[in-house]
Amino acid sequence: MPFPNGRIPFLGDVRSVDRKNPTQHEMQLVDQLGPIYQRLLLRDRLIVVGGGELARQCLDERNWARALIGPGAKLRSVAGSGLFTARSSDPLWGQARRILTPGFSQEAMRVYHRAMQSVSDDLTAKWNDLSDVSVHEDMTAATLEVISRAGFSQSMGLLGEPAQASETKEFLSALERTLDWASQSSNDLPIVGWVRGRHAKPQLSRDVAFAQNYVDDLIKVRRRTGVARANGGEEGPDLLDLMMNSEDPETGQTLPDENIRDQVLTFLVAGHETTAALLEVALHYLASAPTVATTLRSSLDAGSTTYESIAKNRVLRAFLSECLRLWPPVPGFFRVARTDQNLGGFEIPAGRAVFVLALAAQRDHKVWGTDASEFRASRFIDTRITARSGEFFAPWGAGPRSCIGRQFALHEAAVLLSGIVANFDVDLVDRHEPIRMRERGTLRPEPFTIGVSRVAMEG
């Protein structure tokens, strides 16, 4: 199996490790070494799958299963047995998944739509008074507000309600430091990781404790005040109420408080980080090409902001899908062979894990064509592409452990983006600034600034 140049006896392929941008570096190695290769660090062997057809093989649940390795495993320190970080063998994972599934039905999505629209309206009101916008800051605020309002029936105070925002911003800073640690420590050599871990432990312990206490307080308030109806209406319970009061249809049990905390932290971390990353990528492409904004604006339904008008907008969905294809917020995931497997002519024994590099597999020219590295949203409206048998597109993971909130995230992104497109022209303050990504478990653009101006009214 191919491996990078410069292997050193005993140490292995240490020269091929990029601690700051690991998956982007792995994508470069796919170009050099082919669709499957190995990296050796001391005695640890990592097999990277970056070709579309081979990556698709790894999605077959009959032969492969999810493996919790890398940053995801590190995040167990803060999110415990949340849906993303729980091991598949943990009974609480299945219990929580069954309890929460109704919370992501189409009926529930119609309810959440109003919370999403309220955040979009608040974002518009804020931008009305601005000429330059920090995209990272405002997409973080907007996506946290959506999950908080839709899932927990309360505002975090990040868009125009500063009274609550101080503690929330401290909570957010704790999460960001934890994400940075999870990403960087996953690429450390054992001795280096031990030294850095000792140095990082005091701050990490404080951050985890603060985040957990923040969520514990939210749960305690709900225990005192009782059931909350989503959006303050009578539509039904929100996600927090489902977790606190619903019984698992299989076991008849409710979730313990510690697991409820884990689930809330998971939704707050994963629910805002991935969607904010998607929106930031979308806004960079939008600000880089005025014709894109024109196309998206013309697809909007005469100013309609109903659930149906947003959900059925194929042009908007195609645009978001192309953003996810080129820059998936979760750039890769581990899969473990259930039985002996053959990938590209190489034998993978049962129990061996491989890293599926979605960032590379979703750009495979053999699958997506010669323009695979270019942004072309129309490919997701072209049925010839979507029907292609070798296509690999898995920005939300795969199988029963795929993201339960993927439709929530897509609809949220569509609502917020449609509000921006309908009301504002956007452009990059630095017109020649390329998109640069940073990694901390997720793949998210480096902070950048856009100029905003109200769309000129016709007539």
C-alpha positions in Angstrom: 0.0 0.0 0.0 1.4 3.4 -0.9 2.8 5.7 1.9 4.3 9.2 2.0 7.9 9.9 1.1 10.4 10.4 3.9 9.5 7.5 6.3 11.8 7.4 9.3 12.8 4.2 11.1 10.8 3.8 14.3 9.1 7.2 14.0 7.4 6.3 10.7 5.7 9.0 8.6 6.0 11.9 11.1 7.1 14.2 8.2 3.7 13.7 6.6 1.7 15.0 9.6 0.2 18.5 9.6 -1.1 19.1 13.1 -2.8 22.4 12.1 -4.6 21.3 8.9 -4.6 17.5 9.0 -7.4 16.6 6.6 -6.4 19.3 4.0 -2.9 17.8 4.1 -4.4 14.3 3.7 -6.3 15.5 0.6 -3.0 16.6 -0.9 -1.6 13.1 -0.2 -4.5 11.5 -2.0 -3.5 13.5 -5.1 0.1 12.2 -4.7 -0.5 8.6 -3.6 -3.9 7.6 -5.0 -7.3 6.6 -3.6 -6.0 4.6 -0.7 -2.7 4.9 1.2 -1.3 4.3 4.7 0.5 6.4 7.3 2.6 5.0 10.1 3.2 6.9 13.3 5.4 4.8 15.7 3.3 1.6 15.7 0.0 3.1 14.8 -1.1 2.5 11.2 -3.7 4.8 9.6 -5.3 3.8 6.3 -6.8 6.7 4.4 -9.5 6.2 1.8 -9.8 9.2 -0.4 -11.2 7.8 -3.7 -14.9 8.1 -4.3 -15.6 4.5 -5.3 -13.6 3.0 -2.4 -15.2 5.5 0.0 -18.6 4.4 -1.1 -17.7 0.8 -0.4 -17.0 1.7 3.2 -20.6 3.0 3.6 -22.0 -0.6 3.2 -23.4 -1.3 6.7 -23.2 -5.1 6.0 -19.4 -4.9 5.9 -18.4 -1.8 7.7 -19.4 0.0 10.9 -18.8 3.4 12.5 -15.7 3.7 14.6 -15.3 6.4 17.3 -11.6 7.5 16.9 -9.9 10.9 16.7 -11.5 14.2 17.6 -14.9 12.5 18.1 -13.5 10.3 20.8 -11.7 13.3 22.4 -15.0 15.1 22.6 -16.4 12.5 25.0 -14.8 14.5 27.7 -17.4 17.2 27.3 -20.3 15.6 25.5 -20.1 12.2 27.2 -22.7 9.8 25.7 -24.4 12.3 23.4 -25.6 11.0 20.0 -22.4 11.9 18.3 -19.9 10.8 20.9 -21.7 7.7 22.3 -20.4 4.3 21.4 -22.8 2.2 19.4 -22.7 -0.5 22.1 -24.0 2.0 24.7 -27.7 1.2 25.3 -28.3 4.9 26.0 -27.4 5.7 22.4 -30.3 3.7 21.0 -32.6 4.9 23.7 -31.8 8.6 23.0 -32.1 8.1 19.2 -35.5 6.6 19.5 -36.7 9.3 21.9 -35.4 12.1 19.8 -36.4 10.8 16.3 -39.9 12.4 16.5 -38.3 15.7 17.2 -36.9 15.7 13.7 -40.0 14.7 11.8 -41.5 16.9 9.1 -44.2 18.0 11.4 -41.6 19.1 14.0 -39.6 20.9 11.3 -42.7 23.0 10.4 -42.7 24.1 14.0 -39.0 24.8 14.1 -39.3 26.8 10.9 -40.9 29.7 12.9 -38.0 29.8 15.3 -35.5 29.8 12.4 -37.4 32.6 10.7 -37.3 34.7 13.9 -33.5 34.4 13.9 -33.4 35.3 10.3 -35.5 38.4 11.0 -33.2 39.4 13.9 -30.1 39.0 11.7 -31.7 41.2 9.1 -32.5 43.8 11.7 -28.9 43.8 12.9 -27.4 44.0 9.4 -29.6 46.9 8.5 -27.4 49.1 10.6 -24.1 47.7 9.4 -21.9 48.1 6.3 -19.3 45.4 7.2 -20.1 42.1 8.9 -17.9 39.6 10.7 -19.2 36.4 9.1 -17.8 34.0 11.7 -19.2 36.0 14.6 -22.7 36.4 13.1 -23.1 32.8 11.8 -22.0 31.5 15.2 -24.6 33.7 16.9 -27.4 32.9 14.4 -26.9 29.1 14.5 -26.7 29.0 18.3 -29.8 31.1 18.5 -31.7 28.7 16.2 -30.9 25.6 18.2 -31.6 27.4 21.4 -34.9 28.8 20.3 -36.1 25.8 18.3 -34.7 23.1 20.6 -34.9 24.7 24.1 -37.5 27.5 23.7 -35.2 30.3 24.8 -33.0 32.9 23.4 -29.3 33.0 24.1 -29.3 36.8 23.7 -26.7 36.8 20.9 -28.7 38.9 18.4 -29.8 42.1 20.0 -30.5 40.9 23.5 -27.2 41.6 25.4 -28.5 40.9 28.9 -28.0 37.1 28.5 -25.1 37.2 26.1 -22.2 37.5 28.6 -22.5 34.0 30.1 -23.4 32.6 26.7 -20.2 34.0 25.1 -18.1 32.5 28.0 -19.8 29.2 27.3 -19.0 29.5 23.6 -15.3 30.3 24.3 -15.1 27.2 26.5 -16.5 25.1 23.6 -14.1 26.6 21.1 -11.1 25.9 23.2 -12.3 22.3 23.7 -12.8 21.8 20.0 -9.3 23.2 19.3 -7.8 20.7 21.9 -9.8 17.8 20.5 -8.5 18.4 16.9 -4.9 19.2 17.7 -4.4 16.5 20.3 -5.7 13.8 17.9 -2.6 14.3 15.8 0.0 14.3 18.5 2.7 11.6 18.9 2.2 9.7 22.2 4.9 11.5 24.2 4.1 14.9 22.7 0.4 14.3 23.4 1.2 13.4 27.0 3.3 16.6 27.6 0.7 18.8 25.8 -2.1 17.1 27.6 -0.6 17.8 31.0 -0.2 21.5 30.0 -3.8 21.7 28.6 -5.6 19.7 31.4 -6.3 22.6 33.9 -7.9 24.8 31.3 -9.7 21.9 29.7 -11.1 20.8 33.0 -12.4 24.4 33.7 -13.9 24.6 30.3 -15.7 21.3 30.5 -17.0 22.1 34.0 -18.3 25.5 32.9 -20.0 24.0 29.8 -21.6 21.2 31.8 -22.8 23.6 34.6 -24.2 25.9 31.9 -26.4 23.2 30.5 -27.2 21.8 34.0 -28.7 25.2 34.9 -30.8 25.2 31.7 -32.2 21.8 32.7 -32.8 22.8 36.3 -34.8 25.9 35.1 -37.0 23.6 32.9 -37.5 21.2 35.8 -38.9 24.1 37.8 -41.0 25.7 35.1 -42.3 22.6 33.4 -43.1 21.8 29.8 -42.1 24.4 27.2 -44.0 24.6 23.9 -41.8 25.2 20.9 -41.8 28.8 19.9 -44.0 29.7 22.8 -47.0 28.3 21.0 -49.1 25.3 21.4 -47.6 23.2 18.7 -45.9 20.6 20.9 -43.0 20.0 23.2 -39.5 21.1 22.2 -36.4 18.9 22.1 -35.5 19.5 25.7 -39.0 18.4 26.8 -38.8 15.3 24.7 -35.5 14.3 26.4 -36.8 15.1 29.8 -40.2 13.5 29.7 -40.5 11.0 26.8 -40.2 7.3 27.3 -38.2 5.1 25.0 -40.8 3.1 23.0 -38.7 -0.1 23.4 -37.6 0.0 27.0 -40.2 2.3 28.6 -37.3 4.2 30.2 -36.6 7.9 30.3 -33.2 9.4 29.8 -31.1 10.1 33.0 -30.3 13.7 33.7 -26.6 13.2 32.9 -27.4 11.9 29.5 -29.8 14.8 28.8 -27.0 17.1 29.5 -24.8 15.2 27.1 -27.5 15.4 24.4 -28.0 19.2 24.9 -24.2 19.8 24.7 -24.1 17.7 21.6 -26.8 19.7 19.9 -25.2 23.0 21.0 -21.7 22.0 19.8 -22.5 20.0 16.6 -25.7 21.8 15.9 -24.1 25.2 15.6 -20.6 24.4 14.5 -21.5 22.4 11.4 -24.3 24.7 10.2 -22.2 27.8 10.8 -19.4 26.3 8.8 -21.8 25.6 5.9 -23.2 29.1 6.0 -19.8 30.7 6.1 -18.7 28.7 3.0 -22.0 29.7 1.3 -21.5 33.4 2.1 -17.9 33.3 0.8 -19.0 31.9 -2.6 -22.0 34.3 -2.6 -19.8 37.3 -2.0 -17.2 36.1 -4.5 -19.6 35.8 -7.5 -22.5 38.4 -7.9 -24.2 36.2 -10.5 -24.7 33.5 -7.8 -26.7 35.9 -5.7 -28.8 36.8 -8.8 -29.6 33.2 -9.4 -30.5 32.5 -5.8 -32.6 35.6 -5.5 -34.6 34.8 -8.6 -35.4 31.3 -7.1 -37.1 32.8 -4.1 -40.8 32.6 -4.1 -41.8 36.3 -4.4 -40.7 37.1 -0.9 -42.5 34.1 0.6 -40.8 32.7 3.7 -43.2 29.7 4.4 -41.9 26.3 5.3 -43.0 25.0 1.9 -41.4 27.7 -0.2 -38.0 27.2 1.5 -38.1 23.4 1.6 -39.1 23.1 -2.1 -36.4 25.5 -3.4 -34.2 23.1 -5.4 -31.9 25.9 -6.5 -31.1 26.9 -2.9 -30.7 23.3 -1.9 -28.4 22.6 -4.8 -26.2 25.6 -3.8 -25.9 24.4 -0.3 -25.2 20.8 -1.4 -22.3 22.0 -3.6 -20.9 23.9 -0.6 -21.1 20.7 1.4 -19.5 18.7 -1.4 -16.4 20.9 -1.6 -16.1 21.8 2.0 -17.9 19.2 4.3 -17.9 20.6 7.9 -17.0 17.1 9.0 -14.2 16.3 6.5 -14.0 12.6 7.3 -14.9 9.8 9.5 -13.7 6.4 10.6 -15.2 3.0 9.6 -14.2 -0.4 10.9 -14.3 -3.6 8.8 -16.9 -6.1 10.2 -15.3 -8.9 8.2 -12.1 -9.2 6.0 -12.4 -6.7 3.2 -10.7 -5.8 -0.1 -10.3 -2.1 -0.9 -8.6 -1.3 -4.2 -6.7 -4.6 -4.2 -5.5 -4.3 -0.6 -6.7 -6.7 2.1 -8.2 -5.0 5.1 -8.6 -7.5 8.0 -11.7 -7.6 10.2 -11.5 -5.1 13.0 -9.2 -2.7 11.1 -10.4 0.9 11.0 -9.9 3.2 8.0 -10.3 6.9 7.7 -12.8 7.9 5.0 -11.7 11.3 3.8 -14.9 12.8 2.5 -13.1 16.0 1.7 -11.1 14.2 -1.0 -13.7 11.6 -2.0 -16.3 14.2 -2.8 -13.8 15.9 -5.2 -12.9 12.6 -7.0 -12.7 13.5 -10.7 -13.5 9.9 -11.6 -16.9 10.3 -9.9 -17.7 14.0 -10.2 -16.1 14.8 -13.6 -13.1 16.9 -14.7 -14.6 20.0 -13.0 -14.8 18.2 -9.6 -12.7 20.9 -7.9 -14.8 23.7 -9.2 -17.9 25.2 -7.7 -20.9 24.3 -9.9 -24.2 24.0 -8.0 -26.1 22.9 -11.1 -24.5 19.4 -10.8 -27.0 18.7 -8.0 -29.9 19.5 -10.3 -28.5 17.3 -13.1 -30.1 13.9 -12.7 -27.2 12.2 -14.6 -24.9 13.2 -11.7 -27.2 12.2 -8.8 -28.0 8.9 -10.4 -24.3 8.0 -11.0 -23.6 4.7 -9.3 -20.2 5.5 -8.0 -21.1 8.9 -6.5 -19.9 9.5 -3.0 -21.6 12.3 -1.1 -21.7 11.8 2.7 -21.3 15.2 4.5 -23.5 14.0 7.3 -21.8 10.6 7.9 -23.4 7.2 7.1 -25.7 4.5 8.3 -27.6 4.5 11.6 -25.0 6.8 13.1 -25.5 9.5 10.5 -26.4 13.0 11.8 -30.0 12.9 13.2 -30.3 16.6 12.7 -29.2 16.8 9.0 -32.6 18.0 7.7 -32.8 20.5 10.6 -29.4 21.9 9.6 -30.2 22.0 5.9 -33.5 23.8 6.5 -31.9 26.2 9.0 -29.2 27.1 6.5 -31.7 27.5 3.7 -33.9 29.8 5.9 -31.0 32.0 7.0 -29.4 32.2 3.5 -32.7 33.0 1.8 -33.2 35.9 4.3 -29.7 37.2 3.5 -30.1 36.9 -0.3 -33.6 38.5 -0.3 -32.4 41.5 1.7 -28.8 42.2 1.0 -26.1 42.4 -1.6 -22.9 41.0 -0.2 -19.2 41.3 -1.3 -15.8 40.4 0.1 -14.1 43.4 1.8 -10.9 41.9 0.4 -12.1 41.1 -3.1 -9.3 38.7 -3.9 -9.4 36.8 -0.6 -9.5 33.1 -1.3 -11.4 30.8 1.0 -9.1 29.5 3.7 -10.2 26.7 6.0 -9.2 26.0 9.6 -9.6 22.7 11.4 -10.7 21.9 14.9 -12.6 18.6 14.4 -14.7 20.5 11.9 -13.7 22.2 8.7 -14.7 25.9 8.9 -13.5 29.0 7.0 -11.0 31.3 8.6 -12.8 34.4 9.8 -13.5 36.9 7.0 -15.5 40.1 6.6 -18.2 40.9 4.0 -19.7 44.2 3.0 -23.5 44.3 3.1 -26.0 46.7 1.6 -29.7 46.6 1.2 -31.0 45.2 -2.0 -32.4 48.1 -4.1 -36.2 48.0 -4.3 -37.6 47.8 -7.8 -39.9 50.6 -9.0 
